[in-house]
């Protein structure tokens, strides 16, 4: 008999040799029905894995993120079999899961086109309906290489795999592929799927290697989830920040600088509004602001550790025969500022922020508008404190994060806490103290969070903040990281109460991350319909006829004097055409003036997206608009 310890602490005694699936049946019929895999001692395994000794066990269900990833991984295999049955000469390279789906890289001389997707899906459906079991077998590394003899891609995969044994998965009689697993029990558990796109991809991303065909697909638990996802993609296309950015004349990219964004005057209005807000909030939270150079001697990056771990993503230049690097991160510069003078414990906590311009090399194939660029401004800050101040400082940063996110309408925030990895620096004691401080800070705020065991940086535990946009897509923005490495590398010290020199605790934190990326997210979240405080043009005066031009010009000057970003349209076009143009440019308020408004010194206010107009006294409108800006509300109704 073997003892199986469940997540709730309950212990089952079972007969040796029962599979994980059979144990799930003993726990409950519904659990067994939803199960796609299991975890033995935290290691994911197939449901047909036998229990041979005492274990800790959890069941992975289709309703969990892990379960959905397993479904997608299995669907990748089903798609690969379908492709190989249609194109027998296709050679499989590898097929991992990615966010919202999976892909398979294929070596095939004949191009696979979008019009082929339907027949691939049809073949996949046939495979799924056969209810073929996924069967795992393990070979020694030597046996595995013999088994795939002649397939350079699989031999390469085996050479990169870890462990003494190599696993293969088959379903049915004609398909087998090298794979770590686990997989769903049988092909009919694959849910609803769709082949999405095809693109070119170099083997291992190396442009000197052969171009492969990368076939993307998605899989969901059921048809409803798939349809919701496809609908979201259609909505996302309408909100594509690259398209809206061009329509609204916010920014552009040019082949003279791929990956480097050019912000236009209207885009800079948004940038500056965010910057002003960021500075005002940081002043409220007692941060000091610094500015450090973007080019620094490469020896600095060797000292910081970036050279060893990040060299491939850095840009370099030579000045007076000395090698310099363009900074990919702001931290080393912040350390030099700290080290510039002596510090006392009385100065702590010391909160130092920087809107630093950084450069990181991204492959041309992964750049994507503003959300993946080679140059960006990062809102970094470094907090220097003593150990017993960690918890209070984390609470302070969490308050700051939530206040900033809420101003942009992001209130659905998912938080993850990552703990000590196997390879780390610093004593277990300081890791325990720091991790406990992070947990206590989150619990003090009564915030739900997910723990990622062993997923922290080698230099300290961290908290990551993920926001959800209007399409329920998640974006990782903010991060709080404790760093035990950099203060030691740079010899940072302070004088403690006992007059001895000690190393301070260093907390890295970013809230928006990349300004460029954040603006791209905002454009898609708002669909270009910015709230009044962010809108490049907040209102436009529209004349019905030239008879009211004098009043319109007077009103325009008055609104500008009140600090509004206001334009005027006194063209000879009909008022309907003026309204359509202003609407297409996403102007929040269209102020229509005719003889009645000129006589009563009022405005007829038409709100973006509405067909109704509301007549207001000029002073009443100004007061209401100022209140909207001050409160940073998303609502335009006056």
PyMOL commands that set and color helices and strands:
alter all, ss='L'
color gray80, all
select helices_A, chain A and resi 20-27+29-34+65-86+114-129+141-147+152-160+187-190+203-205+223-238+241-247+255-257+265-284+298-304+306-313+331-339+345-347+387-407+428-444+486-489+515-526+546-561+575-584+595-600+618-631
alter helices_A, ss='H'
color red, helices_A
select strands_A, chain A and resi 2-6+11-14+35-40+43-45+55-61+91-92+97-98+101-107+134-140+165-171+176-178+192-202+211-220+251-252+262-263+288-289+295-297+315-319+322-326+350-359+375-385+413-418+450-452+462-468+474-483+494-495+501-502+505-514+539-543+566-569+589-593+602-607+613-617
alter strands_A, ss='S'
color yellow, strands_A
deselect
rebuild
show_as cartoon
